[in-house]
Amino acid sequence: TGAALQRADVSQSSDFTWEVKANDRAYHTQFKKRVAFCLTRKKYEDNAIKTAKYNVLTFLPLNLYEQFHRLANLYFLFVILLQTVPEISTLPWFTLLLPLSFLLLLRGLRDLIDDIVKVSRAVSSAHLRHAGLLSGLFFSCSFSWKKWRDICVGDIVCLRKDSFVPADLLLLSSSEPSSLCYVETADIDGETNLKFRQALLATHQELVSEASMAAFDGKVTCEEPNSRMHSFIGTLEWRGEKYSLDSEKILLRGCRIRNTETCYGLVIYAGLDSKIMKNCGKIKMKKTKLDRLMDRLVILVSASLPPETGWPAEPALPDCPLPRGVALSLAQHGVEGRCGTGVGSVLSGGLRGAVQTQVGHCHLKAARGDELGASQSGS
């Protein structure tokens, strides 16, 4: 039959290595998975989900990485780096660094406050959601209301009418005939019409009390956590028998129980391993239209800047002696004390202006001398 072939495929496939043993937390803690190189972590996630964008270690590098994606910040950083070169510097570099640092600090504080507010809202809403968690052994067991984050893989939980499903569960039984359970998946796929799920006949007939729930030691073998919302393949091994499992027997995290007073389920995937969390891709950095416009303007301004051509060419000056003070200043800079064409091109700043002033006086005196000689020769 099709069910027998499905069980055979599950037992032979190497992808179906996710094993869940009911009421046995110690069994799951022994499994580890490699993250990178020699680093390992536990294979089965707990049900806690962190929605914070930053933490103590990642806030500074991640926030700076996001802010320098704005080309305006990158442009001003490049200008500051150019000002650290003395030969081309026009302003002290720290006069440009202070405004940029203040702007980055202000935006960083704004992002941090927004993240804290978002996390506080998520925590406050999570405190309002509880589920009945089976604790104790055999006849001393009972369901106690626990927070979602306290649920682990392999636990058996009890859900009431109008409550949300805290993790991906295998439906074991319910208060409805034939262990039917009606769920609303509006938070998952937007559909408001009710869907029904039905437990296995074996668990429906045997798991009728809290003591039988505590004695349940079935083992589920299924596929690794994935993002396929409407697909599930696995088997339940219990009391020497194997039962085929499909998506019609799974309650997904985020569903809401409707028209069913009580239902019980075995946690298969928890936390970040649940199907709804696997469908949450990486958060991409968003840019507004104003940010995109500013990036285009920065590129346009940068491309329209003229290339650096150096000092303008000096006019040819006659060779004449310079005053003693100017000649000494030129000697300190390795320039010969004559007012030739190369004097102005190697000087800069105030010294260059002083030399040009003295050179102008030199030419004025020379011109007056020529006029005096001409007048004397004419007389």
C-alpha positions as CSV (number, residue, x, y, z in Angstrom):
1,T,0.0,0.0,0.0
2,G,0.9,3.7,-0.2
3,A,1.4,4.0,3.5
4,A,3.7,1.0,3.6
5,L,5.8,2.4,0.8
6,Q,6.0,5.8,2.6
7,R,7.2,4.1,5.8
8,A,9.8,2.2,3.8
9,D,11.0,5.4,2.1
10,V,11.3,7.2,5.5
11,S,13.3,4.4,7.1
12,Q,15.7,4.2,4.1
13,S,16.2,7.9,3.4
14,S,19.2,9.7,4.9
15,D,17.2,13.0,5.1
16,F,14.8,11.7,7.8
17,T,17.2,11.9,10.8
18,W,15.0,14.0,13.1
19,E,14.1,11.8,16.0
20,V,11.7,12.9,18.7
21,K,11.1,10.8,21.8
22,A,8.0,11.7,23.9
23,N,8.5,12.7,27.5
24,D,12.3,12.4,27.4
25,R,14.2,15.7,27.5
26,A,17.5,14.0,28.4
27,Y,17.4,12.0,25.1
28,H,17.4,15.2,23.0
29,T,20.1,17.0,25.0
30,Q,22.8,14.5,24.0
31,F,22.6,15.4,20.3
32,K,24.9,18.1,18.9
33,K,25.4,19.6,15.5
34,R,28.4,21.4,14.0
35,V,28.1,25.1,13.3
36,A,31.6,26.0,12.0
37,F,34.9,24.2,12.2
38,C,35.0,22.8,15.7
39,L,32.1,24.8,17.1
40,T,29.0,22.8,18.0
41,R,25.7,23.5,19.5
42,K,22.6,21.5,20.6
43,K,20.7,20.0,17.7
44,Y,17.2,20.6,19.1
45,E,16.3,24.2,19.7
46,D,14.3,25.4,22.6
47,N,11.1,27.4,22.1
48,A,12.6,30.8,22.9
49,I,12.8,33.2,19.9
50,K,14.8,36.4,20.0
51,T,13.5,39.3,17.9
52,A,16.1,41.8,18.8
53,K,18.1,43.2,16.0
54,Y,21.2,44.1,18.1
55,N,23.0,42.8,21.1
56,V,25.9,44.0,23.2
57,L,28.5,42.6,20.8
58,T,26.9,43.3,17.4
59,F,25.4,46.8,18.0
60,L,28.5,48.8,17.1
61,P,29.7,47.0,14.0
62,L,26.3,46.2,12.6
63,N,25.0,49.7,13.1
64,L,28.1,51.3,11.5
65,Y,27.8,48.9,8.6
66,E,24.2,50.0,8.0
67,Q,24.9,53.7,8.4
68,F,27.8,53.6,5.9
69,H,25.5,52.1,3.3
70,R,24.4,55.7,2.9
71,L,26.7,57.2,0.3
72,A,26.6,60.6,2.0
73,N,28.3,59.2,5.1
74,L,30.8,57.4,3.0
75,Y,31.6,60.5,1.0
76,F,32.3,62.6,4.1
77,L,34.5,59.8,5.5
78,F,36.5,59.9,2.4
79,V,36.9,63.7,2.6
80,I,38.1,63.3,6.2
81,L,40.7,60.8,5.1
82,L,41.9,63.2,2.5
83,Q,42.3,66.0,5.1
84,T,44.8,63.8,7.0
85,V,47.3,64.2,4.2
86,P,49.3,67.4,5.0
87,E,50.2,68.2,1.4
88,I,46.6,68.6,0.3
89,S,44.9,69.5,3.6
90,T,42.9,72.7,3.7
91,L,41.2,72.2,7.1
92,P,42.1,70.3,10.3
93,W,40.7,66.8,9.9
94,F,39.1,66.8,13.4
95,T,36.8,69.8,12.5
96,L,35.1,67.5,9.9
97,L,35.2,64.4,12.1
98,L,33.2,65.9,15.0
99,P,30.0,66.6,12.9
100,L,30.1,63.2,11.3
101,S,30.6,61.5,14.6
102,F,27.7,63.4,16.2
103,L,25.4,62.4,13.3
104,L,26.4,58.7,13.5
105,L,25.9,58.7,17.3
106,L,22.5,60.3,17.0
107,R,21.3,57.8,14.4
108,G,22.7,54.9,16.4
109,L,20.9,55.9,19.5
110,R,17.7,56.2,17.5
111,D,18.1,52.7,16.1
112,L,18.9,51.3,19.5
113,I,15.8,52.9,21.1
114,D,13.6,51.6,18.3
115,D,15.0,48.1,18.8
116,I,14.4,48.2,22.6
117,V,10.8,49.3,22.1
118,K,10.1,46.6,19.6
119,V,11.6,43.9,21.9
120,S,9.7,45.2,24.9
121,R,6.4,44.9,23.0
122,A,7.2,41.4,21.9
123,V,8.1,40.4,25.5
124,S,4.9,41.9,26.9
125,S,2.8,40.0,24.3
126,A,4.7,36.8,25.0
127,H,4.0,37.0,28.7
128,L,0.3,36.8,27.8
129,R,0.6,33.4,26.0
130,H,0.8,30.2,28.0
131,A,0.3,26.5,27.3
132,G,-0.4,23.5,29.5
133,L,2.8,21.6,29.9
134,L,2.7,18.0,31.2
135,S,4.9,17.5,34.2
136,G,5.3,14.7,36.7
137,L,5.4,10.9,36.3
138,F,2.5,8.5,35.7
139,F,-0.3,9.0,38.3
140,S,1.3,12.1,39.9
141,C,1.5,14.0,36.6
142,S,-0.6,17.0,35.7
143,F,-0.7,19.9,33.2
144,S,0.6,23.2,34.5
145,W,0.5,26.5,32.6
146,K,4.0,27.5,31.4
147,K,5.4,30.2,29.2
148,W,6.1,29.3,25.6
149,R,9.8,29.6,26.1
150,D,9.8,26.8,28.6
151,I,8.6,24.3,26.0
152,C,11.1,21.8,24.5
153,V,11.1,19.2,21.8
154,G,9.4,16.0,23.1
155,D,7.1,17.7,25.5
156,I,3.3,17.0,25.5
157,V,1.2,20.2,25.7
158,C,-2.4,20.9,26.3
159,L,-4.2,23.6,24.3
160,R,-7.6,25.2,25.0
161,K,-10.1,26.7,22.7
162,D,-9.0,30.0,21.0
163,S,-5.4,29.6,22.1
164,F,-2.4,29.8,19.7
165,V,-0.2,26.8,18.9
166,P,3.2,27.4,20.6
167,A,5.2,25.1,18.4
168,D,4.9,22.5,15.6
169,L,2.9,19.7,17.2
170,L,1.9,16.2,16.4
171,L,-1.8,16.0,17.3
172,L,-2.3,13.1,19.7
173,S,-6.0,13.5,20.8
174,S,-8.7,16.0,21.3
175,S,-12.1,16.4,23.0
176,E,-13.9,16.1,19.7
177,P,-15.2,12.8,18.2
178,S,-12.4,10.9,16.3
179,S,-9.9,13.4,17.8
180,L,-10.7,16.1,15.2
181,C,-9.3,19.5,15.8
182,Y,-10.3,22.7,14.0
183,V,-7.6,25.4,13.4
184,E,-7.5,28.8,11.9
185,T,-4.4,29.7,9.8
186,A,-5.0,33.4,9.2
187,D,-1.6,34.3,10.7
188,I,0.2,31.9,8.4
189,D,-1.4,32.1,5.0
190,G,-4.1,34.7,5.5
191,E,-7.0,32.2,5.1
192,T,-9.8,32.7,7.6
193,N,-11.7,29.5,6.8
194,L,-11.3,26.7,9.3
195,K,-9.2,23.6,8.6
196,F,-9.4,20.4,10.4
197,R,-6.7,18.1,11.7
198,Q,-7.2,14.5,12.9
199,A,-5.0,12.4,15.2
200,L,-4.1,8.8,14.7
201,L,-6.6,6.2,15.6
202,A,-4.1,4.5,18.0
203,T,-3.4,7.6,20.0
204,H,-7.0,8.6,20.0
205,Q,-8.0,5.4,21.6
206,E,-5.2,5.0,24.0
207,L,-4.3,8.5,25.2
208,V,-7.4,9.3,27.1
209,S,-6.0,10.5,30.5
210,E,-3.1,12.4,32.0
211,A,-1.6,9.2,33.2
212,S,-1.6,7.6,29.8
213,M,-0.1,10.8,28.4
214,A,2.7,10.6,30.9
215,A,3.3,7.0,30.0
216,F,3.4,7.7,26.3
217,D,6.9,6.8,25.0
218,G,6.4,6.9,21.2
219,K,9.3,7.9,18.9
220,V,8.8,10.1,15.8
221,T,11.2,9.9,12.9
222,C,10.7,12.6,10.3
223,E,12.4,15.0,8.0
224,E,14.8,17.7,9.2
225,P,13.3,21.2,9.9
226,N,12.4,22.9,6.6
227,S,10.2,25.8,5.2
228,R,7.6,23.6,3.5
229,M,4.4,24.7,5.2
230,H,2.1,22.2,3.7
231,S,4.3,19.2,3.6
232,F,5.3,16.7,6.3
233,I,6.5,13.1,6.1
234,G,7.3,10.9,9.1
235,T,6.5,7.8,11.1
236,L,5.5,7.2,14.7
237,E,7.0,4.1,16.3
238,W,5.0,2.9,19.4
239,R,4.5,-0.4,21.0
240,G,6.2,-2.2,18.2
241,E,4.1,-0.7,15.5
242,K,4.8,2.0,12.9
243,Y,2.3,4.6,11.9
244,S,2.5,6.9,8.9
245,L,2.4,10.7,9.5
246,D,1.5,13.5,7.1
247,S,0.6,17.2,7.3
248,E,-3.0,16.5,8.2
249,K,-1.8,15.4,11.6
250,I,0.4,18.4,12.4
251,L,-0.5,21.7,14.1
252,L,1.8,24.4,13.0
253,R,3.1,27.2,15.2
254,G,0.9,30.3,14.8
255,C,-2.3,28.5,14.2
256,R,-5.3,29.1,16.5
257,I,-7.5,26.4,18.0
258,R,-11.2,26.9,17.0
259,N,-14.4,25.0,17.9
260,T,-12.3,22.5,20.0
261,E,-12.4,22.6,23.7
262,T,-9.2,20.7,24.4
263,C,-6.4,19.1,22.3
264,Y,-3.1,17.5,23.1
265,G,0.1,17.5,21.0
266,L,3.7,16.3,21.0
267,V,6.3,19.0,20.2
268,I,8.1,18.1,17.0
269,Y,9.8,21.4,16.0
270,A,10.3,24.2,18.5
271,G,11.5,27.8,18.3
272,L,13.7,28.6,15.2
273,D,13.2,25.1,13.9
274,S,9.4,25.6,13.4
275,K,8.2,25.9,9.9
276,I,6.9,29.5,10.2
277,M,10.3,30.6,11.5
278,K,12.1,28.8,8.7
279,N,10.0,30.9,6.3
280,C,11.2,34.1,7.8
281,G,14.1,35.1,5.6
282,K,17.0,37.4,6.5
283,I,16.0,41.0,7.2
284,K,17.2,43.2,4.3
285,M,18.2,46.8,4.9
286,K,15.5,49.1,3.7
287,K,16.0,52.4,2.0
288,T,13.5,55.1,1.6
289,K,13.0,57.1,-1.6
290,L,14.7,60.0,0.1
291,D,17.8,57.9,0.8
292,R,18.0,56.7,-2.8
293,L,17.6,60.3,-4.0
294,M,20.5,61.4,-1.7
295,D,22.7,58.6,-3.0
296,R,22.1,59.7,-6.6
297,L,22.9,63.3,-5.7
298,V,26.1,62.3,-3.9
299,I,27.2,60.4,-7.0
300,L,26.3,63.3,-9.2
301,V,28.2,65.8,-7.1
302,S,31.2,63.6,-6.9
303,A,31.3,63.0,-10.7
304,S,30.9,66.8,-11.4
305,L,33.9,67.9,-9.4
306,P,36.8,69.1,-11.6
307,P,40.1,67.3,-11.4
308,E,42.9,68.9,-9.4
309,T,45.3,70.8,-11.6
310,G,47.7,72.2,-9.0
311,W,48.9,75.8,-8.7
312,P,48.3,78.1,-11.7
313,A,51.3,78.7,-13.9
314,E,53.4,81.7,-12.8
315,P,54.3,84.4,-15.4
316,A,57.9,84.7,-16.4
317,L,59.7,87.1,-14.1
318,P,63.0,88.8,-14.7
319,D,66.0,87.7,-12.7
320,C,66.6,90.2,-9.9
321,P,68.0,90.0,-6.4
322,L,65.6,89.7,-3.5
323,P,65.8,91.4,-0.1
324,R,67.9,89.8,2.6
325,G,64.9,88.7,4.8
326,V,63.1,87.0,1.9
327,A,66.3,85.4,0.7
328,L,66.9,83.8,4.1
329,S,63.4,82.5,4.2
330,L,63.8,81.0,0.7
331,A,67.2,79.5,1.7
332,Q,65.4,77.6,4.6
333,H,63.1,76.1,2.0
334,G,65.9,75.1,-0.3
335,V,65.2,77.8,-2.9
336,E,67.8,80.1,-4.5
337,G,67.4,83.8,-3.5
338,R,66.5,85.0,-7.0
339,C,63.0,85.9,-8.2
340,G,62.8,83.5,-11.1
341,T,59.8,81.6,-12.4
342,G,60.2,78.6,-10.1
343,V,59.9,80.6,-6.8
344,G,56.1,80.9,-6.6
345,S,55.5,77.3,-7.7
346,V,57.3,75.7,-4.8
347,L,55.9,77.8,-2.0
348,S,52.5,77.8,-0.4
349,G,50.5,79.8,2.0
350,G,51.6,83.0,3.6
351,L,55.3,82.6,2.6
352,R,54.2,82.5,-1.1
353,G,52.2,85.7,-0.7
354,A,55.1,87.4,1.1
355,V,57.6,86.5,-1.7
356,Q,55.2,87.7,-4.4
357,T,54.9,91.0,-2.5
358,Q,58.6,91.4,-2.3
359,V,59.1,90.5,-5.9
360,G,56.5,93.2,-6.8
361,H,58.5,95.8,-5.0
362,C,61.7,94.6,-6.7
363,H,60.1,95.1,-10.2
364,L,58.7,98.5,-9.1
365,K,62.2,99.6,-8.1
366,A,63.7,98.2,-11.3
367,A,61.1,100.1,-13.4
368,R,61.7,103.3,-11.6
369,G,65.5,102.9,-12.2
370,D,64.9,102.4,-15.9
371,E,62.8,105.5,-16.1
372,L,65.4,107.6,-14.2
373,G,68.2,106.3,-16.5
374,A,66.1,107.2,-19.6
375,S,65.5,110.7,-18.3
376,Q,69.1,111.3,-17.5
377,S,70.2,110.1,-21.0
378,G,67.6,112.3,-22.6
379,S,68.8,115.3,-20.7
